[in-house]
Amino acid sequence: MMVPPDSNDGVSSCGCKGIRRCLVCEKPTEGPIIEAKESKVVHHFLYDPKAGLAVCKNAEVASFSFPGGFLWDNFISEKILINSMDQDTWAISQSGRRKQDFGPKVNFKKRKVRIGSFKGLPAVSQKLVQRMQQEPLLANFKPVEQCNLDYHPKRGSAIDPHLDDSWLWGERLVTINMLSDTTLTMSLEEGLPEMGLEEEVRVAVQLPRRSLVVVCGEARHRWKHAIHREDVQERRVCSTYRELSEEFLPGGQQKELGAQLLNIALSFQGALIQ
């Protein structure tokens, strides 16, 4: 059953656990929630996709080459894809997000993968994957998982700074940004001592509506990435595609399982994993 983005179920429900929070669970019963924030120095840069440089916003530090980012503007027309997603169920997720999963069941702590009810990526994604592969950087990109996320300012949607798993997921993370512009914030808490920056460094990667972004190399394995609440001004939907790590590819210890997962994924007969 479709869950419209502005329905009560889509905006006023909360799936936060642990330290995760959204505007729904922050609604106070008695007075506002006041938090003491520790002040710290943060060096802010802006990513220039044409030059591949991180440019200091106030020119206090020289620009530097930002490793592992690629932006493809105007990658898609959204209408068919968004309509297809909204005809399916959006599950409540953490930090004010909703999600749709097309991938195997994974226990990252125990390092176990179970095919379960995995039937592959959705049919609507087949042409998108073929289009991705026209870019030399993605020529051999074979996604085995697709995760759709729905962000909305009324829910205070965000995703905390994190590194994606590298035991199962491979080198390239590919995300399509839809319905509104946003900013992907890359951060390095230990700074860049080689540039004289001992404090945290953040690089803002502006994601236009309908763009595709690839995160790989140092940006994938060293820099954390996040979408901050203040950077979600309108409804935003993204699809993230992940490939397998070398352990699950030919020559790896779990190559048989990897081959099975890829055969299922690229059949494009997928249904939502509940």
C-alpha positions as CSV (number, residue, x, y, z in Angstrom):
1,M,0.0,0.0,0.0
2,M,1.3,3.4,-0.9
3,V,2.3,5.7,2.0
4,P,2.1,9.3,0.7
5,P,5.0,11.6,1.9
6,D,2.7,14.1,3.7
7,S,0.3,11.7,5.3
8,N,0.2,11.3,9.1
9,D,2.0,7.9,8.8
10,G,4.7,9.5,6.6
11,V,5.5,12.5,8.8
12,S,4.4,11.9,12.4
13,S,5.8,8.4,12.9
14,C,9.2,7.8,14.6
15,G,11.6,4.9,14.2
16,C,14.5,6.2,16.2
17,K,16.5,3.9,18.5
18,G,19.4,4.4,20.8
19,I,21.0,7.8,20.3
20,R,19.1,8.5,17.1
21,R,16.6,11.4,17.1
22,C,14.2,13.2,14.8
23,L,11.7,16.1,15.2
24,V,8.9,13.6,16.0
25,C,10.6,12.1,19.1
26,E,12.0,15.5,20.1
27,K,8.6,17.0,20.6
28,P,8.7,18.0,24.3
29,T,5.9,17.4,26.7
30,E,7.1,20.0,29.1
31,G,9.2,22.9,27.7
32,P,11.9,22.8,25.0
33,I,14.8,20.4,25.0
34,I,18.0,22.3,25.7
35,E,21.4,20.7,24.9
36,A,24.8,22.1,25.8
37,K,27.0,22.0,22.7
38,E,30.7,21.9,23.0
39,S,32.3,24.6,20.8
40,K,35.1,23.3,18.6
41,V,37.1,24.5,15.6
42,V,35.9,23.1,12.2
43,H,37.5,23.9,8.9
44,H,34.9,24.2,6.2
45,F,35.6,23.5,2.5
46,L,33.3,23.4,-0.6
47,Y,33.8,20.7,-3.2
48,D,34.3,21.9,-6.8
49,P,33.3,18.9,-9.0
50,K,34.8,20.2,-12.2
51,A,38.3,20.8,-10.7
52,G,38.0,17.9,-8.1
53,L,39.2,20.3,-5.4
54,A,38.0,21.1,-1.9
55,V,38.0,24.9,-1.7
56,C,38.2,26.7,1.6
57,K,35.1,28.8,2.1
58,N,36.9,31.8,3.7
59,A,40.3,31.3,1.9
60,E,42.2,30.8,5.1
61,V,43.8,27.6,3.7
62,A,44.8,26.5,0.3
63,S,42.5,24.2,-1.7
64,F,43.4,20.5,-1.9
65,S,42.6,17.7,-4.2
66,F,39.6,15.8,-2.7
67,P,40.1,12.1,-3.4
68,G,37.3,9.8,-4.4
69,G,34.4,12.0,-5.5
70,F,32.5,12.1,-8.8
71,L,29.3,14.0,-9.6
72,W,27.1,13.4,-12.7
73,D,24.6,16.3,-13.0
74,N,21.2,15.8,-14.6
75,F,21.6,12.0,-14.5
76,I,17.9,11.1,-14.7
77,S,14.3,12.3,-15.1
78,E,12.7,11.4,-11.8
79,K,9.0,11.1,-12.5
80,I,8.7,7.4,-13.3
81,L,11.2,6.3,-10.6
82,I,9.5,8.3,-7.8
83,N,6.0,7.2,-8.9
84,S,7.2,3.6,-8.7
85,M,8.6,4.1,-5.2
86,D,5.5,5.8,-3.9
87,Q,3.4,2.9,-5.2
88,D,5.2,0.7,-2.7
89,T,5.5,0.7,1.1
90,W,7.8,3.1,2.9
91,A,9.1,1.6,6.2
92,I,9.7,3.9,9.1
93,S,13.5,4.2,9.8
94,Q,15.8,6.1,12.2
95,S,16.6,9.8,12.3
96,G,13.4,10.8,10.6
97,R,13.9,8.8,7.5
98,R,11.8,6.2,5.7
99,K,13.3,3.4,3.6
100,Q,12.8,0.7,1.1
101,D,15.4,-2.2,0.9
102,F,16.2,-4.3,-2.1
103,G,19.1,-6.5,-0.9
104,P,20.1,-9.6,1.0
105,K,19.6,-10.0,4.7
106,V,22.9,-9.0,6.5
107,N,24.2,-9.3,10.0
108,F,27.3,-7.1,9.9
109,K,28.3,-7.9,13.5
110,K,28.4,-11.7,12.9
111,R,29.4,-11.2,9.3
112,K,26.6,-13.4,7.9
113,V,24.7,-12.9,4.7
114,R,21.4,-14.7,4.1
115,I,19.6,-14.6,0.7
116,G,16.2,-15.1,2.3
117,S,13.5,-13.4,0.3
118,F,15.9,-11.4,-1.9
119,K,14.6,-11.4,-5.5
120,G,16.9,-8.8,-6.9
121,L,16.9,-5.1,-7.7
122,P,13.6,-3.6,-8.9
123,A,12.8,-3.7,-12.6
124,V,12.6,0.1,-12.8
125,S,16.4,0.2,-12.0
126,Q,17.7,-1.9,-14.9
127,K,18.0,1.0,-17.3
128,L,19.5,3.2,-14.6
129,V,22.3,0.7,-14.0
130,Q,22.9,0.4,-17.7
131,R,23.2,4.2,-17.9
132,M,25.6,4.3,-14.9
133,Q,27.8,1.8,-16.7
134,Q,28.3,4.3,-19.6
135,E,30.6,6.3,-17.2
136,P,34.1,4.9,-17.3
137,L,34.4,5.0,-13.5
138,L,31.3,2.8,-13.3
139,A,31.9,0.6,-16.4
140,N,32.1,-2.6,-14.4
141,F,29.8,-1.5,-11.6
142,K,27.4,-4.4,-10.7
143,P,25.2,-3.4,-7.7
144,V,23.9,-6.1,-5.4
145,E,21.9,-3.9,-3.2
146,Q,19.6,-0.8,-3.6
147,C,18.4,1.2,-0.6
148,N,15.9,4.0,-1.2
149,L,15.6,6.7,1.6
150,D,13.0,9.3,2.0
151,Y,13.9,12.5,3.9
152,H,11.4,15.2,4.9
153,P,12.0,18.5,6.8
154,K,8.9,18.0,8.9
155,R,10.4,14.8,10.4
156,G,13.9,16.4,10.9
157,S,15.4,13.7,8.6
158,A,19.1,13.3,8.6
159,I,21.8,10.7,8.7
160,D,24.8,10.9,11.1
161,P,28.4,10.9,9.9
162,H,29.4,7.3,9.2
163,L,31.5,5.0,7.1
164,D,29.7,2.3,5.2
165,D,30.6,-1.3,5.9
166,S,33.6,-2.6,3.8
167,W,33.4,-6.3,4.6
168,L,30.4,-6.9,2.3
169,W,30.2,-3.7,0.3
170,G,32.8,-2.8,-2.2
171,E,34.8,0.2,-3.4
172,R,32.1,2.4,-5.0
173,L,29.0,3.8,-3.4
174,V,26.6,5.3,-5.9
175,T,23.7,7.5,-4.9
176,I,21.0,9.2,-7.0
177,N,19.6,12.4,-5.4
178,M,16.0,13.2,-6.3
179,L,13.2,15.8,-5.7
180,S,15.4,18.5,-4.1
181,D,19.0,19.8,-3.9
182,T,20.9,18.9,-0.7
183,T,24.4,18.8,0.6
184,L,26.5,15.7,1.4
185,T,28.9,16.6,4.2
186,M,32.3,14.7,4.2
187,S,34.2,14.9,7.5
188,L,37.6,14.0,8.8
189,E,37.6,14.3,12.6
190,E,41.4,14.0,12.9
191,G,41.9,16.9,10.5
192,L,44.7,17.1,7.9
193,P,47.9,17.6,9.8
194,E,49.9,17.6,6.6
195,M,48.1,20.9,5.7
196,G,48.4,22.3,9.2
197,L,44.8,21.5,10.0
198,E,44.8,19.7,13.4
199,E,41.0,20.1,13.9
200,E,38.1,18.5,12.1
201,V,37.8,19.2,8.4
202,R,34.5,19.2,6.5
203,V,33.9,19.2,2.8
204,A,30.4,20.2,1.6
205,V,29.5,18.3,-1.6
206,Q,26.5,20.1,-3.2
207,L,24.1,17.5,-4.7
208,P,21.7,19.0,-7.3
209,R,18.3,17.5,-7.9
210,R,18.5,14.6,-10.4
211,S,22.3,14.2,-9.9
212,L,24.4,11.0,-9.3
213,V,27.3,11.0,-6.9
214,V,30.0,8.3,-6.6
215,V,32.0,8.0,-3.4
216,C,35.2,5.8,-3.6
217,G,38.8,5.7,-2.6
218,E,39.8,7.8,0.4
219,A,36.3,9.5,0.4
220,R,34.8,6.0,0.9
221,H,37.2,4.5,3.5
222,R,38.7,7.5,5.4
223,W,36.1,10.3,5.2
224,K,32.8,9.9,7.0
225,H,29.7,11.1,5.1
226,A,26.4,12.6,6.4
227,I,23.3,14.5,5.5
228,H,22.6,17.1,8.1
229,R,19.0,18.1,9.1
230,E,19.5,21.7,8.1
231,D,20.4,20.6,4.6
232,V,17.0,19.0,4.0
233,Q,14.7,21.8,3.0
234,E,12.1,19.9,1.0
235,R,11.2,16.2,0.5
236,R,14.3,14.4,-0.7
237,V,14.5,10.8,-2.0
238,C,17.7,9.1,-2.8
239,S,18.7,5.6,-4.1
240,T,22.0,4.2,-3.0
241,Y,23.5,1.3,-4.9
242,R,26.3,-0.9,-3.4
243,E,28.6,-3.4,-5.0
244,L,30.3,-6.5,-3.5
245,S,33.7,-6.4,-1.8
246,E,36.6,-8.5,-3.2
247,E,35.8,-11.3,-0.7
248,F,32.6,-12.0,-2.6
249,L,34.1,-11.6,-6.1
250,P,36.0,-14.2,-8.2
251,G,39.1,-15.2,-6.3
252,G,37.6,-14.3,-2.9
253,Q,36.8,-16.7,-0.1
254,Q,33.0,-16.3,-0.6
255,K,33.0,-16.1,-4.4
256,E,30.2,-18.7,-4.7
257,L,27.9,-16.7,-2.5
258,G,28.8,-13.6,-4.3
259,A,28.0,-15.0,-7.7
260,Q,24.7,-16.2,-6.4
261,L,23.9,-12.8,-5.0
262,L,24.8,-11.0,-8.2
263,N,22.7,-13.4,-10.3
264,I,19.7,-12.6,-8.2
265,A,20.4,-8.9,-8.0
266,L,20.8,-8.4,-11.7
267,S,17.7,-10.3,-12.6
268,F,15.8,-7.1,-11.8
269,Q,12.8,-9.0,-10.4
270,G,13.0,-7.5,-7.0
271,A,10.4,-6.9,-4.4
272,L,10.8,-5.0,-1.2
273,I,12.5,-6.8,1.7
274,Q,10.3,-6.6,4.7
